[in-house]
Amino acid sequence: MSTDLAFIADDFTGASDTLGVLGRAGHKVRLHLDLPGPGYDGIAGVATALRSVGPDEIRAEITRLASGLIARGARVLHYKVCSTFDSSPEIGSIGAAAEGFRDAFRHAGAGEPFIAVVGGQPGLGRYCHHGTLFAATADGAVHRIDRHPIMSRHPVTPMAEADLRLHLAAQGLDGLTLIDERDLATAPLKTLATARASGARRFLFDLGRNDDLPALRAALEALAAEAPLVCIGPSSVMEALRPPRAAPPVPAPGPRARPVLLFAGSRSPLTDAQVEAASRFRLVPVSPEALCAGGAAAASEAAAALGQGENVLLRLTAESGHGHSGAEIAAASARLVTALCETGAAGALAIAGGDTSSLAMRALAPDAIEYVCDVDPGVALCRATGSGPAAGLPLILKGGQMGRPDLFDRLVDAM
């Protein structure tokens, strides 16, 4: 790794989005499950499952990973979080991650880093205005995040606060100086210099328009010229830091000799709509209770269908009263997906759901994941490299909020 820029993602679906942003912009990039080995000369990313764990584990793992990337030459580190910033002091704490980055730079003797939080990713319908986060739903309507019909009711980390300064201060990331959209549109460097003169080292940048990306880039580069920099936010951070160069050629699709395995574990209404619209799969429902008991019947039906060349859509049903935690269900889902991939019957794998994606990739353990092409905004087709059951496997790892309603049928052709 020779670049001074690297990223760590708090889950695999977000990691694949950043991989896609950089790949389609023509940059050499590779996603790893841990620290990259020697000899890689592109932008390195590390995918984790930190979005679903507690603050102590986050702090320790970020310190370890960031220290390794700093030792490999990184001076600017991006912590890729969900564009909706759903997190809490107890689960997925962004504040705990910021402490880990700070500790890593201090231990490396590099000094106190600047922290720049970027709110908004306009290309995905996420907007930050005057420090307040908004997000679009599948029908295009835009809601303040604490009134969003899905994110305000997230089953693990519901968003009850739209002001990102207050939301992050509750997690320990306080003292953020706002550089708002008016500053970006007029005099971002002057505003930044004034804030720096007063001692500010932590910033929140609005991002409500793609037209503001060049100004954001100039501000981030000014900070990076002065001290190490930690950028926290969605893939718009990389859109700013690494604008497009000549795009790589999109490889021509080859013959698909084996079928697609799709696991839909997300409970998002958009995922429900995508399942409802899917017509090119054998639908295999599996309940949380059956899944946590081993999922033998669903596994047998899915394996048989894959063996006959049918695309399979495994759908986690929305039953209640089963007594299993979200972590238990995600782990059981990952075991089922991994077991089916290990049969060799699936020619491609798609997962809708962040926790299942993270755990399944950990189990399948490819050496790295590389970008191939875009399928939808926020949905990238990737390919696993290395040895083992995932070697050469086309992958789509998507969040529940991503993709158009007809995505599942279209990804059959894409994969």
Secondary structure as UniProt FT lines:
FT   STRAND          5..9
FT   HELIX           12..24
FT   TURN            25..26
FT   STRAND          29..32
FT   TURN            38..39
FT   STRAND          43..47
FT   HELIX           50..52
FT   HELIX           55..71
FT   TURN            72..73
FT   STRAND          76..80
FT   TURN            83..84
FT   HELIX           94..107
FT   TURN            108..109
FT   STRAND          114..118
FT   HELIX           122..124
FT   STRAND          126..129
FT   TURN            130..131
FT   STRAND          132..136
FT   TURN            138..139
FT   STRAND          142..144
FT   HELIX           145..147
FT   TURN            149..150
FT   HELIX           151..153
FT   HELIX           164..169
FT   TURN            170..172
FT   STRAND          177..179
FT   HELIX           181..186
FT   HELIX           188..197
FT   TURN            198..199
FT   STRAND          202..205
FT   HELIX           210..212
FT   HELIX           213..226
FT   STRAND          229..233
FT   HELIX           236..241
FT   STRAND          260..264
FT   HELIX           269..277
FT   STRAND          282..286
FT   HELIX           288..292
FT   TURN            293..294
FT   HELIX           296..307
FT   TURN            308..309
FT   STRAND          312..316
FT   HELIX           326..342
FT   TURN            343..344
FT   STRAND          348..352
FT   HELIX           354..364
FT   STRAND          368..376
FT   TURN            377..378
FT   STRAND          379..385
FT   TURN            389..392
FT   STRAND          394..398
FT   TURN            400..401
FT   TURN            405..406
FT   HELIX           407..414
//
